[in-house]
Amino acid sequence: MNDDRVLDFEGIHNFRDYGGYPARAGRLARGRLWRSGQHAGATPADLARVRDLNIATVIDLRGDSERAAYPCLRHDEFAGEVLFHPGETASLKGRAAHEEGFGAIRTAADAHVAMLRLYQGMAWRDVLVGTWRLYGAALATRDGASLLHCLAGKDRTGVGAALIHHVLGVHHDDVIADFLLTNTAGNVEARIAALSANMAGRGLNDGAMRVIMGVEAEWLDAAFAAIQERHGSVAAYAESILGLGPSQIAAMESRLVD
């Protein structure tokens, strides 16, 4: 079941507003914080609709190989600036985060273990962290709406959005609820079919594929627990690794809180 923060597109999946939640300084604005999967399959109607959202900044969490394989389409009148750190954000060149370690995955249980391990190490991938740093800086310094996306809009995007929610003081229950919207946002079966087509012939059964194409609260909790174990707190990680200290967070609040 969707809520009103989810936008249904024909060829863009998992597109939604992750604003609107109560935070430390007030309620996050709606219509300024968007997240999605890639736009390589967008229709002309989709592109016009994205243009009409007046997005000023796009943060592309994909790696160079993914951008080459799945170039995002844009409307001729789309004026947003696209930001990314060059290089590969996944540990296997040309693979999205959810595609890693497939050689050992056959069942749903295998997939769950692999995804849990992936989330536990995601916060220290140099190129991904470089783009998350651009993301935080953009939210602190750039006016207008932003769009955060990767390939499926669920793993790298999900952790990135959750980190921003956390530093802004969004309640953990809301952070998890927003993360889990991937499992119901838009036409889930069409999204699974589109992504599954890219992974055909890798020996995964349907249960394993569905685990990989969704998200689980345990995965995000594992990512946060790994950060806390290494840095003491998510706030300390955000400041020391992402460059989001008190002044940057205050600047984000001035732009994102109603």
C-alpha beads as a LAMMPS data file, in Angstrom:
LAMMPS data file: protein, C-alpha beads

258 atoms
257 bonds

1 atom types
1 bond types

-500.0 500.0 xlo xhi
-500.0 500.0 ylo yhi
-500.0 500.0 zlo zhi

Masses

1 110.0

Atoms # bond

1 1 1 0.000 0.000 0.000
2 1 1 1.405 3.395 -0.995
3 1 1 1.010 6.685 0.811
4 1 1 0.832 10.093 -0.830
5 1 1 4.612 10.555 -0.814
6 1 1 5.002 7.947 -3.598
7 1 1 4.798 9.087 -7.234
8 1 1 3.867 6.503 -9.859
9 1 1 5.826 6.685 -13.105
10 1 1 5.801 4.441 -16.162
11 1 1 9.553 3.840 -16.445
12 1 1 11.047 5.202 -13.217
13 1 1 10.713 3.039 -10.132
14 1 1 10.681 3.718 -6.406
15 1 1 10.213 7.484 -6.835
16 1 1 9.116 9.165 -3.632
17 1 1 9.319 12.145 -1.295
18 1 1 11.320 11.423 1.845
19 1 1 10.466 14.758 3.436
20 1 1 7.467 15.418 5.646
21 1 1 8.705 13.645 8.778
22 1 1 8.972 15.358 12.174
23 1 1 12.616 16.214 12.899
24 1 1 14.662 17.976 15.575
25 1 1 14.067 21.522 14.284
26 1 1 10.534 20.959 12.958
27 1 1 8.812 19.021 10.209
28 1 1 10.822 18.365 7.046
29 1 1 9.351 20.132 4.037
30 1 1 7.553 18.165 1.367
31 1 1 8.615 18.470 -2.256
32 1 1 12.300 19.197 -1.558
33 1 1 13.694 15.724 -0.843
34 1 1 13.119 13.143 -3.577
35 1 1 14.596 9.681 -4.025
36 1 1 14.271 7.087 -6.794
37 1 1 15.833 4.415 -8.931
38 1 1 17.613 5.228 -12.204
39 1 1 15.841 6.965 -15.097
40 1 1 17.180 5.027 -18.076
41 1 1 13.714 3.655 -18.859
42 1 1 11.804 6.904 -18.378
43 1 1 9.065 7.734 -20.872
44 1 1 8.580 11.236 -22.313
45 1 1 5.680 11.720 -19.894
46 1 1 7.917 10.676 -17.000
47 1 1 10.591 13.158 -18.042
48 1 1 8.091 16.000 -18.253
49 1 1 6.786 15.162 -14.820
50 1 1 10.277 15.095 -13.311
51 1 1 11.005 18.453 -14.957
52 1 1 7.889 19.888 -13.332
53 1 1 9.183 18.982 -9.864
54 1 1 11.767 21.786 -10.283
55 1 1 14.638 19.655 -9.013
56 1 1 17.779 21.767 -8.697
57 1 1 20.241 19.037 -7.719
58 1 1 20.532 15.341 -8.622
59 1 1 22.868 13.179 -6.544
60 1 1 23.742 10.057 -8.561
61 1 1 25.097 7.316 -6.291
62 1 1 25.843 4.901 -9.126
63 1 1 29.327 4.064 -10.302
64 1 1 30.822 5.045 -13.640
65 1 1 30.068 1.645 -15.192
66 1 1 26.414 1.869 -14.208
67 1 1 26.089 5.371 -15.637
68 1 1 27.582 4.116 -18.908
69 1 1 25.302 1.070 -19.047
70 1 1 22.127 2.854 -17.926
71 1 1 22.378 6.547 -18.898
72 1 1 19.629 8.523 -17.214
73 1 1 17.272 10.312 -19.577
74 1 1 16.408 13.964 -18.948
75 1 1 13.864 16.321 -20.432
76 1 1 15.377 18.971 -22.713
77 1 1 14.188 21.609 -20.247
78 1 1 15.457 19.835 -17.137
79 1 1 17.798 22.293 -15.403
80 1 1 19.068 20.304 -12.416
81 1 1 22.802 19.830 -11.832
82 1 1 23.968 16.217 -11.488
83 1 1 26.574 15.510 -8.790
84 1 1 28.636 12.343 -8.321
85 1 1 32.099 11.235 -7.276
86 1 1 33.861 9.474 -10.175
87 1 1 34.673 5.796 -9.801
88 1 1 32.784 2.679 -8.766
89 1 1 30.474 2.844 -5.753
90 1 1 30.017 -0.928 -5.630
91 1 1 32.838 -3.317 -4.811
92 1 1 32.371 -5.256 -8.056
93 1 1 32.928 -3.082 -11.094
94 1 1 29.730 -2.374 -12.979
95 1 1 27.472 -4.027 -10.405
96 1 1 24.805 -2.359 -8.308
97 1 1 24.969 -2.937 -4.568
98 1 1 22.196 -5.532 -4.660
99 1 1 24.035 -7.530 -7.369
100 1 1 27.141 -8.307 -5.328
101 1 1 28.140 -11.782 -4.199
102 1 1 25.711 -13.574 -6.508
103 1 1 28.024 -16.543 -6.910
104 1 1 27.126 -17.721 -3.395
105 1 1 23.396 -16.939 -3.552
106 1 1 20.778 -19.489 -4.516
107 1 1 18.019 -19.268 -1.902
108 1 1 16.198 -16.546 -0.001
109 1 1 18.254 -17.371 3.099
110 1 1 21.481 -16.968 1.110
111 1 1 20.258 -13.625 -0.205
112 1 1 19.392 -12.338 3.243
113 1 1 22.860 -13.165 4.592
114 1 1 24.562 -11.554 1.580
115 1 1 22.522 -8.346 1.843
116 1 1 23.143 -8.105 5.577
117 1 1 26.893 -8.363 4.973
118 1 1 26.677 -5.762 2.213
119 1 1 24.960 -3.242 4.496
120 1 1 27.484 -3.790 7.273
121 1 1 30.293 -2.543 5.015
122 1 1 28.558 0.061 2.873
123 1 1 29.527 3.094 4.957
124 1 1 33.245 2.789 4.116
125 1 1 33.263 2.515 0.320
126 1 1 35.455 5.390 -0.773
127 1 1 33.595 6.451 -3.919
128 1 1 30.158 6.008 -2.382
129 1 1 31.261 8.023 0.641
130 1 1 32.587 10.688 -1.736
131 1 1 29.163 11.029 -3.313
132 1 1 27.413 10.995 0.068
133 1 1 29.707 13.887 1.040
134 1 1 28.566 15.796 -2.066
135 1 1 24.998 14.945 -1.085
136 1 1 25.318 16.367 2.420
137 1 1 27.103 19.464 1.161
138 1 1 24.396 20.046 -1.437
139 1 1 21.627 19.834 1.168
140 1 1 23.524 22.330 3.333
141 1 1 24.387 24.860 0.617
142 1 1 22.073 24.526 -2.376
143 1 1 18.546 25.866 -2.570
144 1 1 15.682 24.061 -4.248
145 1 1 14.600 20.444 -4.417
146 1 1 17.033 17.539 -4.690
147 1 1 16.824 14.008 -6.049
148 1 1 18.927 11.166 -4.622
149 1 1 19.144 7.984 -6.687
150 1 1 21.186 4.896 -7.497
151 1 1 20.196 1.988 -9.757
152 1 1 17.260 0.539 -7.807
153 1 1 16.915 3.416 -5.348
154 1 1 16.942 1.149 -2.322
155 1 1 20.413 0.269 -0.944
156 1 1 22.920 3.087 -1.513
157 1 1 20.008 5.523 -1.723
158 1 1 18.269 3.976 1.276
159 1 1 21.293 4.227 3.557
160 1 1 22.097 7.738 2.313
161 1 1 18.580 9.019 2.970
162 1 1 18.530 7.299 6.366
163 1 1 21.785 8.986 7.376
164 1 1 20.340 12.405 6.518
165 1 1 17.147 11.599 8.400
166 1 1 19.200 10.543 11.411
167 1 1 21.373 13.656 11.596
168 1 1 18.266 15.823 11.232
169 1 1 16.665 14.075 14.196
170 1 1 13.951 12.067 12.437
171 1 1 12.682 9.365 14.796
172 1 1 14.159 5.931 14.125
173 1 1 10.699 4.459 13.559
174 1 1 10.125 6.964 10.740
175 1 1 13.613 6.300 9.328
176 1 1 12.791 2.591 9.125
177 1 1 9.315 3.215 7.742
178 1 1 10.707 5.365 4.941
179 1 1 13.379 2.764 4.179
180 1 1 10.765 0.001 3.982
181 1 1 8.579 1.939 1.530
182 1 1 10.719 0.371 -1.196
183 1 1 8.717 -2.816 -0.638
184 1 1 5.396 -1.173 -1.553
185 1 1 6.230 1.965 -3.561
186 1 1 4.723 2.123 -7.035
187 1 1 4.401 -0.922 -9.279
188 1 1 6.566 -3.333 -7.317
189 1 1 6.119 -6.230 -9.722
190 1 1 7.186 -4.080 -12.676
191 1 1 10.255 -2.939 -10.741
192 1 1 11.192 -6.496 -9.831
193 1 1 10.710 -7.613 -13.432
194 1 1 12.849 -4.755 -14.784
195 1 1 15.718 -5.427 -12.403
196 1 1 15.442 -9.200 -12.647
197 1 1 15.922 -8.981 -16.415
198 1 1 19.383 -7.558 -15.771
199 1 1 20.295 -10.533 -13.589
200 1 1 18.949 -13.425 -15.636
201 1 1 21.014 -16.598 -15.763
202 1 1 22.682 -16.193 -12.367
203 1 1 20.994 -19.166 -10.711
204 1 1 18.803 -17.314 -8.214
205 1 1 15.404 -18.764 -7.398
206 1 1 12.352 -16.499 -7.161
207 1 1 12.577 -16.248 -3.385
208 1 1 16.191 -15.110 -3.523
209 1 1 15.410 -12.575 -6.238
210 1 1 12.587 -11.083 -4.203
211 1 1 14.779 -10.732 -1.131
212 1 1 17.430 -8.937 -3.170
213 1 1 14.872 -6.673 -4.841
214 1 1 13.352 -5.597 -1.524
215 1 1 14.706 -4.254 1.741
216 1 1 14.536 -5.412 5.357
217 1 1 14.703 -3.298 8.507
218 1 1 17.447 -5.564 9.843
219 1 1 19.744 -4.492 7.017
220 1 1 19.554 -0.792 7.828
221 1 1 19.909 -1.517 11.534
222 1 1 23.031 -3.555 10.703
223 1 1 24.503 -0.622 8.769
224 1 1 23.889 1.738 11.678
225 1 1 25.220 -0.782 14.213
226 1 1 28.450 -1.166 12.210
227 1 1 28.846 2.624 12.097
228 1 1 28.250 2.915 15.838
229 1 1 30.740 0.145 16.586
230 1 1 33.505 1.827 14.599
231 1 1 32.761 5.509 15.294
232 1 1 30.811 5.498 18.548
233 1 1 27.734 7.098 17.013
234 1 1 26.134 7.879 13.673
235 1 1 26.600 11.586 14.438
236 1 1 30.356 11.074 14.874
237 1 1 30.532 9.184 11.558
238 1 1 28.528 11.918 9.822
239 1 1 30.884 14.612 11.091
240 1 1 34.218 12.845 10.620
241 1 1 33.513 10.962 7.393
242 1 1 30.730 12.900 5.655
243 1 1 31.661 16.395 6.816
244 1 1 28.286 16.982 8.468
245 1 1 29.014 18.762 11.719
246 1 1 26.707 21.050 13.707
247 1 1 27.055 24.052 11.368
248 1 1 26.331 21.987 8.254
249 1 1 23.333 20.350 9.926
250 1 1 22.003 23.757 10.978
251 1 1 22.346 24.941 7.379
252 1 1 20.455 21.859 6.177
253 1 1 17.705 22.577 8.694
254 1 1 17.377 26.155 7.467
255 1 1 16.669 24.847 3.954
256 1 1 14.699 21.695 4.680
257 1 1 12.542 22.384 7.738
258 1 1 9.267 24.257 7.397

Bonds

1 1 1 2
2 1 2 3
3 1 3 4
4 1 4 5
5 1 5 6
6 1 6 7
7 1 7 8
8 1 8 9
9 1 9 10
10 1 10 11
11 1 11 12
12 1 12 13
13 1 13 14
14 1 14 15
15 1 15 16
16 1 16 17
17 1 17 18
18 1 18 19
19 1 19 20
20 1 20 21
21 1 21 22
22 1 22 23
23 1 23 24
24 1 24 25
25 1 25 26
26 1 26 27
27 1 27 28
28 1 28 29
29 1 29 30
30 1 30 31
31 1 31 32
32 1 32 33
33 1 33 34
34 1 34 35
35 1 35 36
36 1 36 37
37 1 37 38
38 1 38 39
39 1 39 40
40 1 40 41
41 1 41 42
42 1 42 43
43 1 43 44
44 1 44 45
45 1 45 46
46 1 46 47
47 1 47 48
48 1 48 49
49 1 49 50
50 1 50 51
51 1 51 52
52 1 52 53
53 1 53 54
54 1 54 55
55 1 55 56
56 1 56 57
57 1 57 58
58 1 58 59
59 1 59 60
60 1 60 61
61 1 61 62
62 1 62 63
63 1 63 64
64 1 64 65
65 1 65 66
66 1 66 67
67 1 67 68
68 1 68 69
69 1 69 70
70 1 70 71
71 1 71 72
72 1 72 73
73 1 73 74
74 1 74 75
75 1 75 76
76 1 76 77
77 1 77 78
78 1 78 79
79 1 79 80
80 1 80 81
81 1 81 82
82 1 82 83
83 1 83 84
84 1 84 85
85 1 85 86
86 1 86 87
87 1 87 88
88 1 88 89
89 1 89 90
90 1 90 91
91 1 91 92
92 1 92 93
93 1 93 94
94 1 94 95
95 1 95 96
96 1 96 97
97 1 97 98
98 1 98 99
99 1 99 100
100 1 100 101
101 1 101 102
102 1 102 103
103 1 103 104
104 1 104 105
105 1 105 106
106 1 106 107
107 1 107 108
108 1 108 109
109 1 109 110
110 1 110 111
111 1 111 112
112 1 112 113
113 1 113 114
114 1 114 115
115 1 115 116
116 1 116 117
117 1 117 118
118 1 118 119
119 1 119 120
120 1 120 121
121 1 121 122
122 1 122 123
123 1 123 124
124 1 124 125
125 1 125 126
126 1 126 127
127 1 127 128
128 1 128 129
129 1 129 130
130 1 130 131
131 1 131 132
132 1 132 133
133 1 133 134
134 1 134 135
135 1 135 136
136 1 136 137
137 1 137 138
138 1 138 139
139 1 139 140
140 1 140 141
141 1 141 142
142 1 142 143
143 1 143 144
144 1 144 145
145 1 145 146
146 1 146 147
147 1 147 148
148 1 148 149
149 1 149 150
150 1 150 151
151 1 151 152
152 1 152 153
153 1 153 154
154 1 154 155
155 1 155 156
156 1 156 157
157 1 157 158
158 1 158 159
159 1 159 160
160 1 160 161
161 1 161 162
162 1 162 163
163 1 163 164
164 1 164 165
165 1 165 166
166 1 166 167
167 1 167 168
168 1 168 169
169 1 169 170
170 1 170 171
171 1 171 172
172 1 172 173
173 1 173 174
174 1 174 175
175 1 175 176
176 1 176 177
177 1 177 178
178 1 178 179
179 1 179 180
180 1 180 181
181 1 181 182
182 1 182 183
183 1 183 184
184 1 184 185
185 1 185 186
186 1 186 187
187 1 187 188
188 1 188 189
189 1 189 190
190 1 190 191
191 1 191 192
192 1 192 193
193 1 193 194
194 1 194 195
195 1 195 196
196 1 196 197
197 1 197 198
198 1 198 199
199 1 199 200
200 1 200 201
201 1 201 202
202 1 202 203
203 1 203 204
204 1 204 205
205 1 205 206
206 1 206 207
207 1 207 208
208 1 208 209
209 1 209 210
210 1 210 211
211 1 211 212
212 1 212 213
213 1 213 214
214 1 214 215
215 1 215 216
216 1 216 217
217 1 217 218
218 1 218 219
219 1 219 220
220 1 220 221
221 1 221 222
222 1 222 223
223 1 223 224
224 1 224 225
225 1 225 226
226 1 226 227
227 1 227 228
228 1 228 229
229 1 229 230
230 1 230 231
231 1 231 232
232 1 232 233
233 1 233 234
234 1 234 235
235 1 235 236
236 1 236 237
237 1 237 238
238 1 238 239
239 1 239 240
240 1 240 241
241 1 241 242
242 1 242 243
243 1 243 244
244 1 244 245
245 1 245 246
246 1 246 247
247 1 247 248
248 1 248 249
249 1 249 250
250 1 250 251
251 1 251 252
252 1 252 253
253 1 253 254
254 1 254 255
255 1 255 256
256 1 256 257
257 1 257 258
